Amino acid sequence: MSPKFIKAVRDLQADKTRTALVFFALFLGLWSFGNVFLTNYILSRDLNQNFLKTEPAHAILISDQFAAIGIETLALMPSVSKYEFRDFSRHRMEVGLDDWIPMWLFGVRDFERQSIARIAAQSGLSTPTPGSLLVERNVLLISNLQVGQSSRIRIGSVESSIEVTGVVFDPGQAPATQDHFVYAYTDQQTYADLTGLEINRRLLVQFEDGNSQQQIDQYTNQLVEWLAQNRVQVSSFKVPQLNQHPHQWQLDTLLFLVGSIGLLAFLMSSVIVTQLMSSVMAKEIRQIGVLRAIGATSSQVVRLYAIYVCLITVAAMLVAFPLAWLTSYTFSYFVAGILNFEILTTTLPLWVFATWVAGSLLIPMVFSMPIIIKGVQIPVLNALNSHGLSTLTGTSKVVGQPTDSTVTMTQRLSGRSAITFTYALRNTLRNKKMLMGTLLTMALGIGIFGTGFNIRHSLSVFLANIDTSMKHDLQVVLNKPVAVREIEKILSSVQGVNKAEFWNGGTGALQTRIFGTSDGIGLVSLPVDTSMYSPIFTSGTWISRGNVEDSNIPEVVINQQASGQLQDPELGSMFPITFNGKSYDVKLVGKIKEFDKAKMYISENWVTGTVGLAHKYNTLLIKLTDDSHEAVLSAKREIENAVSTSALDVAYVMAQAERVKIIYDHLNIILYTILVLAFIVLLVSALGMTSAMAIDIINRTREIGVLRAVGATPGQVIRLFEIEGLIVVLLSILLGLSISYPLSQVASVFFGYLMLGEEAELELVFSSAGIWVTIVVAMTFGWVASRRTAKLAFTISTREALAYE
């Protein structure tokens, strides 16, 4: 066996405390690195692979004239490689007692031969029997639906009962648990019988060379023109985001958080390794001098300590890798459950293991090598005369050697807190380089931990603002506008109504489809003096009147999503919109912030006077006198009972609290991930402080021996180190809270862009509770680190401490 290997093993065994610290630091860092690397590999592939396995449509075309040209002609469509009819309409389904939610009903041409937007059978029948339907598996988590049982559905004004004969998996849809929709599938004949609609009106297509969004847009426009030349007028078409799951943004956010914070934890732990290697090299400087004196070259000594780093890194890897594998898969399955997709990566390719092993070995070595080289390059005479760390750091005083005033100071420690604090402060400032490294590591952890609380609190306030901006308790949405007297019949059945307003359009994706412009921006017409809505403005003002003076140009207010879709128009500018096949000019007067699809708010006077929907509305907003949870749910049941006996085509009845919950469900996984990852970073930074104090204690062993020899009690020495730790923690907290401000600003911009669109910021609200939690947690970590490491001073006898070099 190589002498270098034997010496490295003996060095590891010689100081078990120091070895344990190095091992734990490396273990934590390698686990962070492995968890980040494997989680990103699994999740970034699997959601996309789940989605692509469905063969998603490149474009969706709607027309009632497809039958006019026949299947043979459709087969000649230019650039089209696949096509399939998949009819679709929106209705309602009862998922619990008097609990109705929107149902997206799809009419499938052939369940056994699906070429686009494929669904996979999970349980029950793979093809529904005539007069029955299948439901998407995620729906079972928000309903009482079961295979073999019947449930009530409402299509238009007709209510009927239908059996659920199977469960399918459709990863092409947004999770039902978050959007609160039922996705249901039936054969075309049953679809036609239930809905009364014609089949083969909705065409899904894939293009042969659809490799970019620009190409897809171009091919779609060409296809629409070709169909028009063949006597098929396309009433509308949609081009989905190419190869992107509806909730890809959630996964991207999680991967960003896990990747950035996990990688940071790994780098911080690598810095800890450099601190510990400084201690190793400091203690063995005289050994290095001896080796050099008897003929060992610098490269041989470097290799000796490189073996030391490799041995302990490999040991940490053997423990860290199984845990990283377990936690990465646990987190991946958790995310898959939230976003409703399958984990397909059950085995990892060899290159993933090779990359993980190479990175795990290389990065600690890169961080440690400058310390090793610096220790080896010390002149032999200086190394033989070395007394510790000062030789490496260049400090003027010999760290670990008792100063002339040590004995005097020891005699004055008992009962003199001011003097003890002064002595502790002087010791803390003794090694400024190590102090700065410890402060920066701890402060960064505190800053990220505080940022996590600030962003979480900002998101909570944002959700609360959404709740308060909408002043209604209940919302009734119809699939098409009807005369106001028909909607008022619902009001007569509800007890305790305080106010009511009639709108066209409203919040959510369904409302956009019911009442929107041709380019997909939802249109919301409402009274200018509405008492049901108090938007949060980013610029401009609310609609002041129906029309601009001496013109027929209405004023509009838009949200950030609409602003981005319209290329960020300036306030006061005019631009055209297309509604019901006609073009109208509008004037922009304000921009608002909201978590919703692209929306445009306009006066109801414009709809009444220009569009020709006089006294017709599709949305009823209700404010109750008693807005308690029980009263709102009771009123909702009264509305559902009234709807069931009416001829109204209802899209949904929703309490405002339910809508806020839907939004919260979209953000909940992100909120908790922020705190968990921030806590990990703070834990790593606390470990950094622990290691720094351990190094300091190891290198002050002789000083501690002198203190003990002249009568200092264990309690006095431990209290001295506790005060030193307290000083470091207090300085770290001040620096960390200062760092948390710019970090929170950057994070608010990121989350604002993520949730609200381009050029939008999440309003940053500092969490006072988060500040106190950060202080308490940091102080606790600091006290534990200083107290536990201070006890290292008593692991050897006074005689051994005095003889320590």
Buried (B, 14 or more C-beta within 10 A) or exposed (E): EEEBBEBBBEBBEEBEEBBEBBBBBBBBBBBBBBBBBBBBBBBBEBBBBBBEBBBBBBBBBBBEBBBEBEEEBBEEBEBBBBBBBBBBBBBBBBBEEBBBBBBBBBBBBEBEEBBBBBBBBBEBBBBBEEBBBBBBBBBBEBBEBEBEEEBBBBBBEEBEEBBBBBBBBBBBBBBBBBBBBBBBBBBBEBBBEBBEBEBBBBBBBBBEEBEEBEBBBBBBEBBBEBBEEBEBEBEEBEBBEBBBBBBBBBBBBBBBBBBEBBBBBBBBBBBBBBBBBBBBBBBBBBBBBBBBEEEBEEEEBBBBBBBBBBBBBEBBBEBBBEBBBEBBBEBBEEBBBBBBBBBEBEEBEEEBEEEBBEBBBEBBBEBBBEBBBBBBEBEEEEBBEBBBBBBBBEBEEBBBBBBEEBBEBBEEBBEEEEEBBEBBEEBBEBBEBBBEBBBBBBBBBBBBBBBBBBBBBBBBBBBEBBBEBBBBBBBBBBBEBBEEEBBEBBBEBBEBBEBBBBBBBBBBBBBBBBBBBEEBBBBBBBBBEBEBBEBBEBEBEBBEEBBBEEEEBBBBBBBBBBBBBBEEBEEEEEEEBEBEEEEBEBBBBBBBBBBBBBBBBBBBBBBBBBBEBEEBBBBBBBBBEEBEEEBBBBBBBBBBEBBBEBEBBBBBBBBBBBBBBBBBBBBBBBBEBBBBBBBBBBBBBBBBBBBBBBBBBBBBBBBBBBBBBBEBEEEBBBBBBBBBBBBBBBBBBEBBBBBBBEBBBEBBBBBBBBBBBEBBBBBBBBBEEBBEBBBEBBBEBBBBBBBBBBEBBBEBEBEEBBEBE
